[in-house]
């Protein structure tokens, strides 16, 4: 049984703040500052370039990757860290296409995160008539899987509404049709139980700055199923993915297994922060996290619908079809969210009208949920959001 009172003590939340935006940027783990300081002062400062060997910097992407692997149902040695999520999407998608050369269609949905679609569009432009992107409505994905599809590329949990695809069922259908799968776990890793090995997924990618609390700009991860690990061609053949980087060969030879999905020099300071943040997950069961997040989100929905009738639920009502976030719609959603943030309830807004709230049991409990709804009700009933300063758009919403 996971002790969430213990995990809550491991995070730093400013006094007077109810933080319901862990689905966008996770809270700061109290262990991060000391770990990063030690890395900078003792490892970088004391060891200088020797740190690549003496402090284990060179193997950090694989070592931290194994810690993430446990949380997404992947075997050790199948996940590696580095670069940004968009880069990892491109890598996985290009590799999957190369492994299915007789087909050209990339199938995705309109609920996918735009950046994933942008990466697919860019790859298609480069490949010309060798690839095509087909985008359907989320509810049409299953019916659209046929023998023309080379790769099914989906984000498991919709970033706007929290709607969740059935990874196991869609992967099974894709494989039956001869397609490979690329799953984006940006809103899944650390939020819902994921079983990549059990679902027989081909590739998966994800970020670590949301539910895994790695901090802004934290490195992304890529998973490659063992059956593909030594044959998946790395579209971005970087120095760190070479079989022998310090042989300095002029010709590229891909490394063995997941190592070939490394590209450039790993972000060691960022990996130190993520490594420290992952300590909070020691002894934590993803099943317990899921049970707790469902209870919190169900409580939030019930309270909001009872007390804030001007808001319309945008997320699936059935918890089995929803990730660890809840969205409500309102025509003045942006101003409402700004007014909430000004009063210490931090969620976020997604165009055109969605107020998003994330439920992270590692540091959020029932008391915070009830207090957040109290403030939301007051903002709506008294129209505290109806002020010019709350309508002024900021760079990040």
N, C-alpha and C positions, 0 to 999 in steps of 0.2 A: 504493500500500500504506500503510495507516494505521500510524503509529508509536505504539503504545500505551505504550512506555516514556516517550515525550514527554508524552502526556496524563496519565499517572500522576504525573508531576512537577508537574502543574498543580493538584493537589488537596491539601487539608489533611486528613489522617487522623490522629487521636490515636495516639500511640505505644502499642503493645500492643493495638490494636483491629483486628479483622478485620470489615470493614463489609459485610455481606450484606443490607442493607436499603435499597438505592438504589431499589428498586421502591416504597418508601413515602415516603422523603425522601432526595433526592440529597445527596451529600457536598458540602462547601464548596469551591468553587473559590478558589484563592489570590488570584485577581484581584479578587474581589468587594469585599473590605474597602476597598482603595484606591479602587475606582470609586465605591462608595457614599460614602466620605468626601469625595471630590472633588465629587460631586453635592451633598452637604449643605453643604460649606464654600464651594466656589467658585461653584456654580450657585445654590443656594438662598440661601446666606449672602451671596455677592457680588452676584448679579444680582437677588435678591428676585423680585418678580413679573415682572420683565423676562425671567426664565428661560423663560417660556412661548414666547417668540420667540427670544431670543438663544441659549438652550441646546437648542432644538428639542423642548421637552417636549410641545408640542401634536401633533407628528407621531410621537412615540415609539411609540404603539400600532401604527401601520402599519409603521414601520421595523423594530421588533423582530418584528412579525408576519411580515415577509418573511424574517427569519432562521429562524424556526420553519418557515415554509413549505417551505424547502429540505429539511428533515428529514422531511417527511411527504408529499412528492411533489405539492406544490401550487404553482401559478404565483404569481409576485409579484403583490401587490395583491388576493389572495383570502383572506388571513388577517389578523385584527386581534386585539389583546390587550386584556384588561380584565376586571374583575369576577371572580367565582368560577366554578368549573366548573358548579355547579348552576344558576347564572344562565344560563350559556351553553347548557346542556341545554334549559332552558325556552325560551330564544329560538329555538333551532334547531327544536325540536319544534313550537312554536306556528306558526312560519313555514311549516314543511313541511305541517302540517295545513291552513293557510290556502290553500296552493297546490294542495291536492287536496280541494276542498270537497264533492265528491259522495260522499266516503267518510268513515267515522268511526272505524275501528279502528286503534289503535296496537298494533303487535305487538312484544313484547319477550320476554326469557327470564328464567328464575329464577336464572341465573348473573350477571345484570346487577348492577351496583353498586346497593345499595339506594337511595342518594340519587337516582339517575336515575329509578328507579321512583317514588320519592316525588314528584319534580317532575311526572312524568306523571300520577300520581294527583291531584295538586293541580290541574293543568290540566284534567283530565277533570271534576273536581267543579265547576269554574268554567263549563265549557262545557255541562254537563248532558247532555241526550240527543244533543248534536252530536258527542260523542266517547266512545270506550270503550277501555279498556286490556285487552289480551289477553296473558297471560303463559304461556308454555309452557316445557317443559324444553329445554335447549340443543340436544339432539339432534333435537328436533321442529320447530325453527324453519323449516327449508327446506320441510317438508311443510305447514306452517301458512300459508305465503305464498299467498294467493288474491286474488280480485277484490274482497274486502271490505276489504282492508288499505289504509289511507291512507298510513301511515308505518311503516317497519321501523326500530326504535330498538334498537341493540345496542352493547355494549362489546366491542371486537374481542378483547381478551385478558381472560379471567376473573380478577378480583382475588384469588380464593382459590386456584385451582389452576393458573393460567397457561394453561388451555385456550384455544386460539385459533380464532376463526371464520374462514372463508374469505371475506374481504371481497369479492373480485372475483366469486365465484360467487353469493353471496347478493345482492349489489347487482344483478347481471345478472338474477337471477330476480325480484327485487322490481320492477325496471323492466318486465320482460316482463308482470308482473301489474298494472301501472299504479300501483305504489306508489313513494313516495320513500324515501330512506334518511337516517338520522342515525346517525353512527358516533362512539362515545366512544373516544378514543385515549389515555386516561389511562395505560394500561399498555403502550402501543404507541410513542408518540412518544419517540424516542431509544433505543428498545429493539429494535425490529424494523423492517425496511424497510416503508414505507407508500407507496402510490402512489394518492393520492386522485384525481388527474386521470386516470391510466390506468384506474382502476376505475370511473370515471364516478360517483363518490359525489356526492350532492346536498349534504349538510351533514356537518360533522364538528366535534367539540369536544375539548378536552383540557386537562389541567393541565400546569404546568411545574415543579412542585416535586419530581417524582420523577426520572426519568432525565435530564431537562434541567437539574437542579441549581439551579433558581431560588431555592430557599430556602423556609422555611415561610410559607404564605400567598401564594406567588408568583401572579401573575395568570394566568388561564386564557386560552385562545384559542378562536376560532370560525372555521371555514372555510365559505364559501358558494361553490358552483360558479358560474362566470361566467354561465351561462345563467339563474341565479336572482338574481344579485346586484342587479339594478335593479328587481326585481319582488317579492322576498321581503318581506312586510310585517313590520316590527319590532314584536313584541308589547309590548316595553318601549321606549317611544318617549322616550328620554332626551335631555337637552340636547345632549350631545356627538354624538348621532346625527342631529341636525337638519342640514338642508341648509346653513343659514347661522346657526350658533349665536349669533354676535354681532350679528345683526340683531334678536334678542330679540323675534321674532314670538310672538304669543299662540297661534297655531295651528301644529301640528307638520307639517313637510314633511320626509320622510326624505331623508337624504343619498344621494349617488350610490354605487353599488356596496357594497363591504364597510363603508364608513364608516357606513352606517345601522345596523350592528350594534354600534356604540359606544353606551354608555348614559350613565354619569356621568363625573366627573373621573377621569382615569387615575391609578393609583398610581405616581407618578413614582419614588419611592425604590425600590420593589419592582422596577420596570422597569429601573432602573439595575443592580440586583443581577443580574437575569436576563440583561441585555445582556452584562454582564461574564462571567457563567457560560457563555454561548453562545460566547465566544471559544475555549473548549476544543474546540469542534466544528469549528473552521476546519481544513480539510484532512482531516477524518474522513469515511470512507465508511461508510454504513449497512450495506452488504453486508459490509464487514470487521467491523463491530461484531457483526452477526448471526452470522457464522462463528465469531468468538471466544466469544461468549456461549453458543452451542450447545456448543462444545468444553468450556467450563467447567462448564456444567450437566450434560453427559453424564459428565464426570469425577466430579462431585459425586454423581450418582445411583449410579454404579457403586461408588464407595467406600462410600457410606452403606449400600447394599443388602448389600454384602459384610461390613461391619463392625458394622452396627447393625440386626440383623434384627427388632428389636421395632418399628421404624418401617415404615409402609406408604406406598408412593408414592401420592400423591393426584393428581399431575399426569399428563397424557398421556405415555406412554413415547416415542412418536414425536416427535422434535424438531420436525418440520414442523407439528405440531398444538399446539405449546407456545410461549409467549412467552419472556421472559428471566428467568423465576422458576421455582422448583421448590418444591413443597409436599409434606410428609410428614405422615401422620396418626399420632396417639398419644393414648390416652385422657387422659394427663397432659401433653398438649402444652404447656399454659400454663406449668406448673412447670418443664418441661424448658427452654423458651425463656428463662425468667427465670434459670435456672442457667447457661445458655450466655452470656447477656448479662453476668452477674456475672463471667464468666471471659474477657470481651473479644470474644466472637463475637456480633455484633449482627444478629439477624434480627427477625422479629416473629411474632405469633400471630393467627389468625383463628378465631373460634368456628365450630363447637364444638370442633374438635380439630386444627386445621391449623397446623403450623410452616412459615413461609414464609421462603424464602431467595432473594435477588435477585442476579443476576450481571451486573455492569456493567464491561465490559472497559476503560473509560476509566480505572478506578483499581483494578481487581481482577484478579489473575492466578492462575496455577496454584498457586503457592506458598501463597497465602492459602486457596485451596480445600482443599488437602491439610491445612494446619494446622487449619482449621476442623473437618474431619472427625475429626482426632485428638482435639480437645477434646470434640466431640460424643460420640465413642465412650467416652471416659473418664467423661463425665457419666452416660451410660446404664449402662455396666458397673458403675460404683461407686455407682449410684443417688444421685448427688450432688444431684439435683433434689428428692429426697424430704425436704423441709424445710418447715416451716410458712411461713417468710418468702417462699418461692417460690410458694406457693399463694395468697398475698394479692393480690387483683386491684388493679391500678392503674387510674387514670382512662383511660389510653391503653394498649392492648394491642399 
